[in-house]
Amino acid sequence: PIHPGEILREEFLVPHKLTPSTVAAALCVPRTRIERIAREEAPVTADTALRLGKFFKTGAAFWKSMQVRYDLETVEDVLAPEIKKIAAYEAA
């Protein structure tokens, strides 16, 4: 799975020569929040998604959908054996 921090770093920060500090200042959030996301150590929260969406003109759903996909794929890898044991509900 691709962490949204990779997208932030590789598609937005690097090409536009932006630092986490610059983005954090524009978003009015702590520098460490953007640094941790860009290092793929922290998730993109709803708060941060709204701010990134406004700043980069992508919309918040762009960031949250990436985070949800990352979370689901990461957990799915861990839980796959247990999930396989669950029988689908059959309506009567």
Summary of the structure (lengths in Angstrom):
residues: 92
radius of gyration: 16.5
end to end distance: 37.3
largest distance: 59.2
contacts: 228
relative contact order: 0.14
helix: 67%
strand: 0%
